[in-house]
Amino acid sequence: MSTYLTKSINISLDNKKPLAKICKATGLKPNEITSFALHKQSVDARNKNDLHFVCSFVIETSKTPKNATPYACPVDVFEGAKTQVGGSCIVIGSGPAGLFLALYLAQSGVKVTVVERGSDVDKRKQAIDEFFASGNFNPNTNVQFGLGGAGTFSDGKLTTGISSPLTYSVFKQFVKCGAPKSIMYDALPHVGTDKLQTVVANMRDQIINLGGTFLFDTTVCDFILDDERVVGVTTHNGQKLYADVVALAVGHSARDMFHALVKHKANMQFKPFAVGLRIEHPRQFINNAQYGNVYATHKDFPSASYKLAHQVTPTHSCYSFCMCPGGMVVCANSEPDTVVVNGMSYFARDKANSNSALVVNVTQDDVFNYGFGNDVLAGIRFQQHLESLAYQMGGGNYLAPAQNVVDFLANKVSTKLQITPSYPRGVTLANLRELLPKQIGDVLATALLHFDRKIAGFGSSGVLTGIESRTSSPVKIVRDETMQSNLKNLYPVGEGAGYAGGIVSSAVDGIRVAQTIVQRFLNK
């Protein structure tokens, strides 16, 4: 018996038993297929009069099928990570990178202590709900900080641009911890913030059951060095923690950690990033545009997504980022008296609006020309400037500045918004061209006109809210071939360190670094 992966097969919406289609595509008879399972599924919406699914299947057969290739089932590295290697590791941060790194190490017999400045997930959700409702902001527990990291209160998108066999292990762990099984085959998999809260709690419990320890509401203030080797950390309450190695798995919002690294002369680089605004349209408008009026409300189709990009100048482009169908725009600041917006969706994706970030790339030369210097922390200062200015334009109390798309293009303040923004703290009418540097505003405006030709009405309707400034880390913590910083024993990991961009790539990087640490302990 052999296993094969079929080529893409078109499956109609009402076809709940695809075996006949598989047989036709492969030239096999039904009794010659021992088993079959859905491998990937996407929606083909190019012809609005004939929407259908495009699927591939893993089949088992003793025959040689047509239109199929031999398939080797992926390996889950967690199933083999059971060696009692010993050693100890402090993991700073409990986002995807920190959790997957800690899980792999704990399963390998490494003594793991996870230090998280934010709260555990239930207490974190309470703090976020209170902030959204009242404006009572907690700088240590918010949309950026707490168990699960920034991804927990997002859309939970698991799409990724990386190609790594470790992605299978990430998805398997998510399902094991409560994520929908559909993420294993959906072309655009997502978990939703409601389900992610359960997933990260179950991962936490796995780590604890394997002997790991979590210290919540505990901020790492500094590193303890001995002869330029990191041997531990100090916390805000004066506690000193020691371990053989330290994994720095903080997100891109842990700015105090970057300052601590500069103080200790860690090798760091400016990393290009992007800033912009959130754009919202009615969910039904996006569904109609992507699926057509006939299929826009079809029960088998998810809320529609889009991905847009336009190269405006030789050096600057604008692109959509973190698209949240049927989601909401949330308060994602990590510092007081600032406004940062991000997108969030529940698994159902059934809210009134759909939103995405529209962002423009920012280079080191840009930040220097904007007047924020050219050192490694210049990007952080630029972000902080935009976030403080957005707070001022909102009028305080964490209201966000907002504007109709048509008024942004006309460079004037809106008098009344076309749709109700979903940002929970409320909005203040403003001219967002005054929030952005002129170069960024002009690129964004040009791109909106281009996007309007891709999706009719996209650039002539909807509402913009600012500021979207946390797309990725503005610094990169350089690591060598052993994945260590020049401060030995310190392992920078994930998105905050500049080695990932999203939940899956952060988790994969966490596993890769964990494997490196395990090998180091085995070689002792």
VEXVORO-454135 format. One record per residue (C-alpha): x, y, z. Coordinates in pm, whole numbers, plus 50000, padded with zeros to 5 digits. Each point is the difference from the previous one (the first is absolute). Layout:
<roro c1="X" c2="Y" c3="Z"/>
...
***
This chain:
<roro c1="50000" c2="50000" c3="50000"/>
<roro c1="50139" c2="50344" c3="49901"/>
<roro c1="49902" c2="50356" c3="50079"/>
<roro c1="49951" c2="50268" c3="49734"/>
<roro c1="49905" c2="50367" c3="49983"/>
<roro c1="49759" c2="50088" c3="49722"/>
<roro c1="50025" c2="50306" c3="49783"/>
<roro c1="49734" c2="50268" c3="50044"/>
<roro c1="49644" c2="49882" c3="49945"/>
<roro c1="49700" c2="50230" c3="49957"/>
<roro c1="49719" c2="49911" c3="50240"/>
<roro c1="49657" c2="50160" c3="49969"/>
<roro c1="49833" c2="50157" c3="50302"/>
<roro c1="49738" c2="49730" c3="50031"/>
<roro c1="50239" c2="49706" c3="49960"/>
<roro c1="50034" c2="49856" c3="50350"/>
<roro c1="50138" c2="49665" c3="49872"/>
<roro c1="50305" c2="50072" c3="49785"/>
<roro c1="50106" c2="49639" c3="49942"/>
<roro c1="49858" c2="49997" c3="49646"/>
<roro c1="50201" c2="50312" c3="49912"/>
<roro c1="50315" c2="49847" c3="50147"/>
<roro c1="49949" c2="49683" c3="49798"/>
<roro c1="49948" c2="50195" c3="49678"/>
<roro c1="50315" c2="50208" c3="50059"/>
<roro c1="50221" c2="49705" c3="50096"/>
<roro c1="49859" c2="49733" c3="49771"/>
<roro c1="49934" c2="49772" c3="50295"/>
<roro c1="49687" c2="49807" c3="50087"/>
<roro c1="49833" c2="50059" c3="50338"/>
<roro c1="50102" c2="49659" c3="50131"/>
<roro c1="50364" c2="50073" c3="49907"/>
<roro c1="50017" c2="50293" c3="50247"/>
<roro c1="50049" c2="49876" c3="50353"/>
<roro c1="49960" c2="50344" c3="50158"/>
<roro c1="50003" c2="50366" c3="49912"/>
<roro c1="50028" c2="50321" c3="50201"/>
<roro c1="49972" c2="50367" c3="49913"/>
<roro c1="50346" c2="50157" c3="49978"/>
<roro c1="49934" c2="50361" c3="49889"/>
<roro c1="49686" c2="50194" c3="49917"/>
<roro c1="49954" c2="50347" c3="49855"/>
<roro c1="49722" c2="50197" c3="49832"/>
<roro c1="50028" c2="50080" c3="49628"/>
<roro c1="49801" c2="50323" c3="49959"/>
<roro c1="50140" c2="50118" c3="49667"/>
<roro c1="49674" c2="49927" c3="49819"/>
<roro c1="49724" c2="50156" c3="50210"/>
<roro c1="49744" c2="49774" c3="49828"/>
<roro c1="50186" c2="49680" c3="50086"/>
<roro c1="50158" c2="50007" c3="50341"/>
<roro c1="50139" c2="49668" c3="50118"/>
<roro c1="50258" c2="49843" c3="50225"/>
<roro c1="50345" c2="49898" c3="49880"/>
<roro c1="50120" c2="49700" c3="50197"/>
<roro c1="50286" c2="49757" c3="50020"/>
<roro c1="49978" c2="49664" c3="50175"/>
<roro c1="50236" c2="49751" c3="50161"/>
<roro c1="49902" c2="49653" c3="49881"/>
<roro c1="50114" c2="49647" c3="50080"/>
<roro c1="49999" c2="49745" c3="49719"/>
<roro c1="50189" c2="49696" c3="49875"/>
<roro c1="49971" c2="50131" c3="49642"/>
<roro c1="50195" c2="50278" c3="49827"/>
<roro c1="49760" c2="50295" c3="49958"/>
<roro c1="50000" c2="50271" c3="49735"/>
<roro c1="50032" c2="50368" c3="50096"/>
<roro c1="50156" c2="49916" c3="50335"/>
<roro c1="50346" c2="49984" c3="50150"/>
<roro c1="50146" c2="49781" c3="50278"/>
<roro c1="49939" c2="50158" c3="50336"/>
<roro c1="50196" c2="49967" c3="50323"/>
<roro c1="49798" c2="50085" c3="50308"/>
<roro c1="50156" c2="50291" c3="50195"/>
<roro c1="50172" c2="49933" c3="50329"/>
<roro c1="49891" c2="50163" c3="50324"/>
<roro c1="50328" c2="50082" c3="50176"/>
<roro c1="49825" c2="50010" c3="50337"/>
<roro c1="49934" c2="49628" c3="49978"/>
<roro c1="50374" c2="49936" c3="50007"/>
<roro c1="50105" c2="50272" c3="50244"/>
<roro c1="50013" c2="49781" c3="50309"/>
<roro c1="50370" c2="49975" c3="50080"/>
<roro c1="50087" c2="50088" c3="50361"/>
<roro c1="50281" c2="50237" c3="49912"/>
<roro c1="50014" c2="50210" c3="50319"/>
<roro c1="50108" c2="50363" c3="50014"/>
<roro c1="49792" c2="50308" c3="50078"/>
<roro c1="49856" c2="50290" c3="49802"/>
<roro c1="49825" c2="50325" c3="50085"/>
<roro c1="49751" c2="50095" c3="49728"/>
<roro c1="49913" c2="50370" c3="49996"/>
<roro c1="49658" c2="50039" c3="49841"/>
<roro c1="49708" c2="49763" c3="49944"/>
<roro c1="49897" c2="50080" c3="49644"/>
<roro c1="50009" c2="49733" c3="49727"/>
<roro c1="50381" c2="49993" c3="49991"/>
<roro c1="50033" c2="49971" c3="50376"/>
<roro c1="49724" c2="49743" c3="50045"/>
<roro c1="50119" c2="49765" c3="49725"/>
<roro c1="50361" c2="50034" c3="50111"/>
<roro c1="49903" c2="49930" c3="50362"/>
<roro c1="49782" c2="49704" c3="49903"/>
<roro c1="50275" c2="49834" c3="49794"/>
<roro c1="50260" c2="50058" c3="50274"/>
<roro c1="49773" c2="49876" c3="50277"/>
<roro c1="49913" c2="49689" c3="49802"/>
<roro c1="50373" c2="49941" c3="49950"/>
<roro c1="50065" c2="50008" c3="50374"/>
<roro c1="50137" c2="50354" c3="50026"/>
<roro c1="49902" c2="50196" c3="50311"/>
<roro c1="49797" c2="50292" c3="49863"/>
<roro c1="49894" c2="50323" c3="50170"/>
<roro c1="49777" c2="50228" c3="49791"/>
<roro c1="50000" c2="50361" c3="50118"/>
<roro c1="49711" c2="50210" c3="49866"/>
<roro c1="49945" c2="50366" c3="50083"/>
<roro c1="49627" c2="49969" c3="49931"/>
<roro c1="49733" c2="49794" c3="50168"/>
<roro c1="49870" c2="49650" c3="49944"/>
<roro c1="49731" c2="49981" c3="49734"/>
<roro c1="49685" c2="50036" c3="50212"/>
<roro c1="50131" c2="50295" c3="50198"/>
<roro c1="50137" c2="50146" c3="49678"/>
<roro c1="49661" c2="49985" c3="49829"/>
<roro c1="49842" c2="50179" c3="50296"/>
<roro c1="50259" c2="50278" c3="49980"/>
<roro c1="49948" c2="50040" c3="49624"/>
<roro c1="49621" c2="50003" c3="50031"/>
<roro c1="50025" c2="50263" c3="50271"/>
<roro c1="50232" c2="50215" c3="49790"/>
<roro c1="49775" c2="49980" c3="49696"/>
<roro c1="49697" c2="50097" c3="50210"/>
<roro c1="50141" c2="50262" c3="50235"/>
<roro c1="50342" c2="50110" c3="49879"/>
<roro c1="50171" c2="49863" c3="50312"/>
<roro c1="50329" c2="49898" c3="49838"/>
<roro c1="50244" c2="49748" c3="50148"/>
<roro c1="50349" c2="50044" c3="49847"/>
<roro c1="50103" c2="49643" c3="50087"/>
<roro c1="49684" c2="49809" c3="49908"/>
<roro c1="49833" c2="50098" c3="49675"/>
<roro c1="49959" c2="49897" c3="49636"/>
<roro c1="50379" c2="49979" c3="49965"/>
<roro c1="50103" c2="49842" c3="50332"/>
<roro c1="49880" c2="49687" c3="50180"/>
<roro c1="49970" c2="49627" c3="49940"/>
<roro c1="50002" c2="49929" c3="49626"/>
<roro c1="50152" c2="50333" c3="49901"/>
<roro c1="49846" c2="50244" c3="49753"/>
<roro c1="49866" c2="49718" c3="49783"/>
<roro c1="49751" c2="49887" c3="50264"/>
<roro c1="49789" c2="50313" c3="49955"/>
<roro c1="50019" c2="50015" c3="49623"/>
<roro c1="49837" c2="49803" c3="49721"/>
<roro c1="50218" c2="49699" c3="50069"/>
<roro c1="50104" c2="49971" c3="49635"/>
<roro c1="50227" c2="49705" c3="49930"/>
<roro c1="50094" c2="50094" c3="49647"/>
<roro c1="50374" c2="50032" c3="49954"/>
<roro c1="50251" c2="50074" c3="49731"/>
<roro c1="50261" c2="49759" c3="50133"/>
<roro c1="50055" c2="49648" c3="49875"/>
<roro c1="50103" c2="49772" c3="50284"/>
<roro c1="49910" c2="49643" c3="50096"/>
<roro c1="49960" c2="50131" c3="50354"/>
<roro c1="49675" c2="50174" c3="49905"/>
<roro c1="49830" c2="49659" c3="50016"/>
<roro c1="50109" c2="49962" c3="50363"/>
<roro c1="49864" c2="50346" c3="50079"/>
<roro c1="49661" c2="49924" c3="49849"/>
<roro c1="49981" c2="49659" c3="50170"/>
<roro c1="50069" c2="50158" c3="50337"/>
<roro c1="49735" c2="50264" c3="49943"/>
<roro c1="49741" c2="49733" c3="49921"/>
<roro c1="50111" c2="49794" c3="50298"/>
<roro c1="49944" c2="50306" c3="50220"/>
<roro c1="49653" c2="50076" c3="49868"/>
<roro c1="50032" c2="50176" c3="49664"/>
<roro c1="49751" c2="49900" c3="49727"/>
<roro c1="50112" c2="49699" c3="49795"/>
<roro c1="49926" c2="50203" c3="49687"/>
<roro c1="50331" c2="50184" c3="50041"/>
<roro c1="50172" c2="49684" c3="49874"/>
<roro c1="49850" c2="50042" c3="49652"/>
<roro c1="49864" c2="50354" c3="49958"/>
<roro c1="50203" c2="50206" c3="49754"/>
<roro c1="49946" c2="50303" c3="50226"/>
<roro c1="49994" c2="49842" c3="50347"/>
<roro c1="49908" c2="50202" c3="50304"/>
<roro c1="49910" c2="49921" c3="50359"/>
<roro c1="49825" c2="50314" c3="50125"/>
<roro c1="50078" c2="50182" c3="50321"/>
<roro c1="49718" c2="49823" c3="50187"/>
<roro c1="50147" c2="49657" c3="49932"/>
<roro c1="50362" c2="50113" c3="50031"/>
<roro c1="49945" c2="50084" c3="50366"/>
<roro c1="49919" c2="49634" c3="50064"/>
<roro c1="50289" c2="49880" c3="49783"/>
<roro c1="50268" c2="50200" c3="50183"/>
<roro c1="49855" c2="49898" c3="50339"/>
<roro c1="50027" c2="49633" c3="49902"/>
<roro c1="50357" c2="50052" c3="49879"/>
<roro c1="50080" c2="50162" c3="50333"/>
<roro c1="49859" c2="49697" c3="50180"/>
<roro c1="50204" c2="49761" c3="49785"/>
<roro c1="50320" c2="50183" c3="50092"/>
<roro c1="49912" c2="50001" c3="50369"/>
<roro c1="49917" c2="49629" c3="49992"/>
<roro c1="50344" c2="49939" c3="49852"/>
<roro c1="50163" c2="50179" c3="50293"/>
<roro c1="50012" c2="50354" c3="49864"/>
<roro c1="49931" c2="50310" c3="50209"/>
<roro c1="49819" c2="50323" c3="49905"/>
<roro c1="50060" c2="50333" c3="50173"/>
<roro c1="49720" c2="50232" c3="49890"/>
<roro c1="49980" c2="50373" c3="50076"/>
<roro c1="50378" c2="49995" c3="50018"/>
<roro c1="50205" c2="50243" c3="49791"/>
<roro c1="50360" c2="49922" c3="49914"/>
<roro c1="50193" c2="50323" c3="50055"/>
<roro c1="50355" c2="49898" c3="49919"/>
<roro c1="50240" c2="49718" c3="49921"/>
<roro c1="50257" c2="49860" c3="50242"/>
<roro c1="50336" c2="49967" c3="49827"/>
<roro c1="50317" c2="49822" c3="50101"/>
<roro c1="50295" c2="50064" c3="49768"/>
<roro c1="49767" c2="50105" c3="49713"/>
<roro c1="49792" c2="49685" c3="50042"/>
<roro c1="49637" c2="50025" c3="50104"/>
<roro c1="49944" c2="49786" c3="50309"/>
<roro c1="49662" c2="50129" c3="50113"/>
<roro c1="49756" c2="50289" c3="50026"/>
<roro c1="49871" c2="50244" c3="50258"/>
<roro c1="49630" c2="50083" c3="50032"/>
<roro c1="49807" c2="50310" c3="50099"/>
<roro c1="49958" c2="49873" c3="50357"/>
<roro c1="50374" c2="49948" c3="50049"/>
<roro c1="49994" c2="49625" c3="49945"/>
<roro c1="50307" c2="49843" c3="49838"/>
<roro c1="49946" c2="49692" c3="49783"/>
<roro c1="50286" c2="49787" c3="49871"/>
<roro c1="50019" c2="49738" c3="49723"/>
<roro c1="50244" c2="49843" c3="49755"/>
<roro c1="49847" c2="50196" c3="49711"/>
<roro c1="49746" c2="50278" c3="49947"/>
<roro c1="49758" c2="50012" c3="49704"/>
<roro c1="49885" c2="50352" c3="49918"/>
<roro c1="49658" c2="49944" c3="49846"/>
<roro c1="49846" c2="50342" c3="50058"/>
<roro c1="49784" c2="50158" c3="49731"/>
<roro c1="50074" c2="50318" c3="49809"/>
<roro c1="49829" c2="50212" c3="50268"/>
<roro c1="50243" c2="49919" c3="50284"/>
<roro c1="50194" c2="50319" c3="49942"/>
<roro c1="50164" c2="50004" c3="50344"/>
<roro c1="50173" c2="49672" c3="49911"/>
<roro c1="50154" c2="50159" c3="49692"/>
<roro c1="50136" c2="50283" c3="50216"/>
<roro c1="50147" c2="49744" c3="50241"/>
<roro c1="50171" c2="49821" c3="49712"/>
<roro c1="50151" c2="50326" c3="49874"/>
<roro c1="50134" c2="50067" c3="50349"/>
<roro c1="50180" c2="49664" c3="49996"/>
<roro c1="50131" c2="50058" c3="49648"/>
<roro c1="49803" c2="49720" c3="49838"/>
<roro c1="50047" c2="49986" c3="49624"/>
<roro c1="49682" c2="50152" c3="49856"/>
<roro c1="49893" c2="50149" c3="49669"/>
<roro c1="49728" c2="50232" c3="49876"/>
<roro c1="49734" c2="49790" c3="49828"/>
<roro c1="49763" c2="50142" c3="49735"/>
<roro c1="49633" c2="49992" c3="50097"/>
<roro c1="49675" c2="50162" c3="49890"/>
<roro c1="49741" c2="50244" c3="50132"/>
<roro c1="49659" c2="50111" c3="49884"/>
<roro c1="49631" c2="49990" c3="50082"/>
<roro c1="49716" c2="49751" c3="50049"/>
<roro c1="49732" c2="50003" c3="49732"/>
<roro c1="49646" c2="49874" c3="50066"/>
<roro c1="49718" c2="49913" c3="49762"/>
<roro c1="49671" c2="49823" c3="50065"/>
<roro c1="50056" c2="49625" c3="49998"/>
<roro c1="49723" c2="49956" c3="49745"/>
<roro c1="50171" c2="50244" c3="49764"/>
<roro c1="50322" c2="49795" c3="50006"/>
<roro c1="49804" c2="49674" c3="49965"/>
<roro c1="49813" c2="50135" c3="49697"/>
<roro c1="50321" c2="50129" c3="49844"/>
<roro c1="50186" c2="49671" c3="50044"/>
<roro c1="49723" c2="49743" c3="49949"/>
<roro c1="49742" c2="50186" c3="49792"/>
<roro c1="49644" c2="50069" c3="50106"/>
<roro c1="49884" c2="49642" c3="49932"/>
<roro c1="50246" c2="49829" c3="50235"/>
<roro c1="50067" c2="50281" c3="50251"/>
<roro c1="49774" c2="49846" c3="50263"/>
<roro c1="50065" c2="49633" c3="49923"/>
<roro c1="50016" c2="49802" c3="50325"/>
<roro c1="50309" c2="49801" c3="49896"/>
<roro c1="50216" c2="50305" c3="49930"/>
<roro c1="50193" c2="50181" c3="50271"/>
<roro c1="49992" c2="50379" c3="50025"/>
<roro c1="50203" c2="50120" c3="49705"/>
<roro c1="50362" c2="50103" c3="50022"/>
<roro c1="50225" c2="50203" c3="49770"/>
<roro c1="50368" c2="50068" c3="49947"/>
<roro c1="50107" c2="50319" c3="49826"/>
<roro c1="50338" c2="50152" c3="49915"/>
<roro c1="50123" c2="50281" c3="49778"/>
<roro c1="50353" c2="50121" c3="49929"/>
<roro c1="49952" c2="50378" c3="49997"/>
<roro c1="50362" c2="50116" c3="49965"/>
<roro c1="50324" c2="49809" c3="49938"/>
<roro c1="50062" c2="49996" c3="50375"/>
<roro c1="49654" c2="50000" c3="50158"/>
<roro c1="49695" c2="49780" c3="49976"/>
<roro c1="49669" c2="49970" c3="50179"/>
<roro c1="49842" c2="49669" c3="50088"/>
<roro c1="49717" c2="49854" c3="50205"/>
<roro c1="50105" c2="49819" c3="50313"/>
<roro c1="49827" c2="49789" c3="50266"/>
<roro c1="49662" c2="49997" c3="49825"/>
<roro c1="49716" c2="49923" c3="50244"/>
<roro c1="49675" c2="49899" c3="49826"/>
<roro c1="49700" c2="50063" c3="50220"/>
<roro c1="50227" c2="50133" c3="50273"/>
<roro c1="50063" c2="50316" c3="50197"/>
<roro c1="50270" c2="50261" c3="50043"/>
<roro c1="50147" c2="49983" c3="50351"/>
<roro c1="50209" c2="50212" c3="50236"/>
<roro c1="50347" c2="49848" c3="49974"/>
<roro c1="50220" c2="50251" c3="50182"/>
<roro c1="50250" c2="49881" c3="50258"/>
<roro c1="50087" c2="50340" c3="50148"/>
<roro c1="49779" c2="50257" c3="50174"/>
<roro c1="49867" c2="50304" c3="49814"/>
<roro c1="50054" c2="49845" c3="49658"/>
<roro c1="49765" c2="49861" c3="49735"/>
<roro c1="50085" c2="49692" c3="49794"/>
<roro c1="49748" c2="49808" c3="49790"/>
<roro c1="49998" c2="49636" c3="49898"/>
<roro c1="49747" c2="49751" c3="49867"/>
<roro c1="49823" c2="49719" c3="50187"/>
<roro c1="49746" c2="49735" c3="49898"/>
<roro c1="49814" c2="49723" c3="50174"/>
<roro c1="49991" c2="49661" c3="49832"/>
<roro c1="49655" c2="50066" c3="49852"/>
<roro c1="50116" c2="50324" c3="49835"/>
<roro c1="49643" c2="50126" c3="50007"/>
<roro c1="50034" c2="50363" c3="50116"/>
<roro c1="49852" c2="50281" c3="49789"/>
<roro c1="50329" c2="50130" c3="49856"/>
<roro c1="50309" c2="49852" c3="49838"/>
<roro c1="50332" c2="50176" c3="50048"/>
<roro c1="50366" c2="49984" c3="49912"/>
<roro c1="50310" c2="50210" c3="50045"/>
<roro c1="50117" c2="50205" c3="49703"/>
<roro c1="50366" c2="50063" c3="50067"/>
<roro c1="50302" c2="50154" c3="49828"/>
<roro c1="50355" c2="49870" c3="50041"/>
<roro c1="50241" c2="50207" c3="50208"/>
<roro c1="50376" c2="49989" c3="49949"/>
<roro c1="50285" c2="50123" c3="50218"/>
<roro c1="50051" c2="50293" c3="49761"/>
<roro c1="49632" c2="50090" c3="50038"/>
<roro c1="50021" c2="50010" c3="50378"/>
<roro c1="50315" c2="50212" c3="49982"/>
<roro c1="49835" c2="50240" c3="49754"/>
<roro c1="49697" c2="50026" c3="50229"/>
<roro c1="50235" c2="50124" c3="50273"/>
<roro c1="50032" c2="49701" c3="50232"/>
<roro c1="50368" c2="49914" c3="49952"/>
<roro c1="50166" c2="49698" c3="49844"/>
<roro c1="50098" c2="49787" c3="50299"/>
<roro c1="49854" c2="49658" c3="50074"/>
<roro c1="49712" c2="50142" c3="50209"/>
<roro c1="49899" c2="50272" c3="49752"/>
<roro c1="49706" c2="49796" c3="49873"/>
<roro c1="49863" c2="49963" c3="50353"/>
<roro c1="50015" c2="50376" c3="50053"/>
<roro c1="49814" c2="50055" c3="49673"/>
<roro c1="49730" c2="49753" c3="50104"/>
<roro c1="49963" c2="50166" c3="50338"/>
<roro c1="49965" c2="50341" c3="49837"/>
<roro c1="49718" c2="49879" c3="49775"/>
<roro c1="49825" c2="49824" c3="50288"/>
<roro c1="50013" c2="50308" c3="50225"/>
<roro c1="49881" c2="50223" c3="49717"/>
<roro c1="49709" c2="49763" c3="49930"/>
<roro c1="49902" c2="50024" c3="50368"/>
<roro c1="50006" c2="50381" c3="49982"/>
<roro c1="49798" c2="50006" c3="49679"/>
<roro c1="49745" c2="49768" c3="50161"/>
<roro c1="49954" c2="50249" c3="50283"/>
<roro c1="50116" c2="49773" c3="50281"/>
<roro c1="49838" c2="49713" c3="50191"/>
<roro c1="50131" c2="49763" c3="49730"/>
<roro c1="49759" c2="50117" c3="49732"/>
<roro c1="50143" c2="49946" c3="49652"/>
<roro c1="50007" c2="50250" c3="49712"/>
<roro c1="49784" c2="49887" c3="49708"/>
<roro c1="49904" c2="50124" c3="49653"/>
<roro c1="49800" c2="49896" c3="49696"/>
<roro c1="50215" c2="49859" c3="49720"/>
<roro c1="49866" c2="50261" c3="49755"/>
<roro c1="50094" c2="50280" c3="50240"/>
<roro c1="50348" c2="49855" c3="50049"/>
<roro c1="50047" c2="50019" c3="49624"/>
<roro c1="49863" c2="50356" c3="50001"/>
<roro c1="50226" c2="50091" c3="50294"/>
<roro c1="49717" c2="50134" c3="50218"/>
<roro c1="49837" c2="49917" c3="50331"/>
<roro c1="49685" c2="49788" c3="49978"/>
<roro c1="49680" c2="50153" c3="50135"/>
<roro c1="49818" c2="49666" c3="50029"/>
<roro c1="50131" c2="49646" c3="49959"/>
<roro c1="49854" c2="49774" c3="49731"/>
<roro c1="49993" c2="49694" c3="50226"/>
<roro c1="50026" c2="49945" c3="50374"/>
<roro c1="50361" c2="49919" c3="50093"/>
<roro c1="50046" c2="49693" c3="50219"/>
<roro c1="50283" c2="50146" c3="50213"/>
<roro c1="49864" c2="49943" c3="50353"/>
<roro c1="50123" c2="50320" c3="50170"/>
<roro c1="49829" c2="50221" c3="49739"/>
<roro c1="50144" c2="50231" c3="49737"/>
<roro c1="50057" c2="50370" c3="49936"/>
<roro c1="49961" c2="50153" c3="49656"/>
<roro c1="50339" c2="50111" c3="49872"/>
<roro c1="50214" c2="50040" c3="49689"/>
<roro c1="50229" c2="49698" c3="50005"/>
<roro c1="50225" c2="50159" c3="49738"/>
<roro c1="50120" c2="50218" c3="50289"/>
<roro c1="50084" c2="49691" c3="50205"/>
<roro c1="50226" c2="49843" c3="49738"/>
<roro c1="50318" c2="50136" c3="49845"/>
<roro c1="49910" c2="50150" c3="49661"/>
<roro c1="50192" c2="49731" c3="49812"/>
<roro c1="49807" c2="49719" c3="50168"/>
<roro c1="49666" c2="50175" c3="49961"/>
<roro c1="50058" c2="50061" c3="49630"/>
<roro c1="50102" c2="49639" c3="49937"/>
<roro c1="49695" c2="49875" c3="50185"/>
<roro c1="49768" c2="50234" c3="49807"/>
<roro c1="50143" c2="49890" c3="49664"/>
<roro c1="49961" c2="49637" c3="50098"/>
<roro c1="49637" c2="50051" c3="50103"/>
<roro c1="49917" c2="50122" c3="49649"/>
<roro c1="50172" c2="49691" c3="49857"/>
<roro c1="49819" c2="49765" c3="50240"/>
<roro c1="49670" c2="50156" c3="49893"/>
<roro c1="50065" c2="49858" c3="49654"/>
<roro c1="50062" c2="49655" c3="50150"/>
<roro c1="49692" c2="50003" c3="50223"/>
<roro c1="49742" c2="50249" c3="49876"/>
<roro c1="49912" c2="50241" c3="50281"/>
<roro c1="50290" c2="49899" c3="50225"/>
<roro c1="50174" c2="50336" c3="49966"/>
<roro c1="49684" c2="50209" c3="49984"/>
<roro c1="49820" c2="49874" c3="50311"/>
<roro c1="50073" c2="49885" c3="50352"/>
<roro c1="50174" c2="50148" c3="50301"/>
<roro c1="50366" c2="50032" c3="50100"/>
<roro c1="50126" c2="49992" c3="50361"/>
<roro c1="50353" c2="50060" c3="50126"/>
<roro c1="50267" c2="49920" c3="50079"/>
<roro c1="50111" c2="49653" c3="49889"/>
<roro c1="50362" c2="50000" c3="50114"/>
<roro c1="50076" c2="49650" c3="50134"/>
<roro c1="50021" c2="49801" c3="49677"/>
<roro c1="50338" c2="49849" c3="50085"/>
<roro c1="50306" c2="50057" c3="50212"/>
<roro c1="50201" c2="50315" c3="49918"/>
<roro c1="50317" c2="49830" c3="50126"/>
<roro c1="50183" c2="49676" c3="49937"/>
<roro c1="50203" c2="49836" c3="50275"/>
<roro c1="50286" c2="49839" c3="49811"/>
<roro c1="50067" c2="49634" c3="50077"/>
<roro c1="50286" c2="49783" c3="49879"/>
<roro c1="50003" c2="49651" c3="49846"/>
<roro c1="49923" c2="49856" c3="50344"/>
<roro c1="49695" c2="50231" c3="50026"/>
<roro c1="50158" c2="50191" c3="50287"/>
<roro c1="50050" c2="50372" c3="50038"/>
<roro c1="50351" c2="50133" c3="50038"/>
<roro c1="49895" c2="49994" c3="50366"/>
<roro c1="50055" c2="49628" c3="50035"/>
<roro c1="49728" c2="49777" c3="50146"/>
<roro c1="49738" c2="50249" c3="49874"/>
<roro c1="49778" c2="49861" c3="49722"/>
<roro c1="49789" c2="50267" c3="49823"/>
<roro c1="49680" c2="49840" c3="49867"/>
<roro c1="49699" c2="50087" c3="49790"/>
<roro c1="49842" c2="50317" c3="49872"/>
<roro c1="50133" c2="50243" c3="50258"/>
<roro c1="50355" c2="49888" c3="49926"/>
<roro c1="49942" c2="50053" c3="49628"/>
<roro c1="49986" c2="49635" c3="49890"/>
<roro c1="49628" c2="49949" c3="49938"/>
<roro c1="49684" c2="50174" c3="49890"/>
<roro c1="49683" c2="49847" c3="50136"/>
<roro c1="49882" c2="49714" c3="50218"/>
<roro c1="50124" c2="49705" c3="49793"/>
<roro c1="50345" c2="50132" c3="49910"/>
<roro c1="50052" c2="50107" c3="50363"/>
<roro c1="49902" c2="49654" c3="50123"/>
<roro c1="50228" c2="49836" c3="49745"/>
<roro c1="50290" c2="50220" c3="50106"/>
<roro c1="49933" c2="49904" c3="50360"/>
<roro c1="50024" c2="49631" c3="49914"/>
<roro c1="50319" c2="50051" c3="49796"/>
<roro c1="50172" c2="50182" c3="50285"/>
<roro c1="49876" c2="49738" c3="50248"/>
<roro c1="50150" c2="49724" c3="49786"/>
<roro c1="50330" c2="50188" c3="49998"/>
<roro c1="49998" c2="50036" c3="50378"/>
<roro c1="49918" c2="49630" c3="50048"/>
<roro c1="50288" c2="49904" c3="49772"/>
<roro c1="50231" c2="50226" c3="50200"/>
<roro c1="49904" c2="49825" c3="50324"/>
<roro c1="50040" c2="49657" c3="49838"/>
<roro c1="50350" c2="50090" c3="49884"/>
<roro c1="50116" c2="50093" c3="50350"/>
***
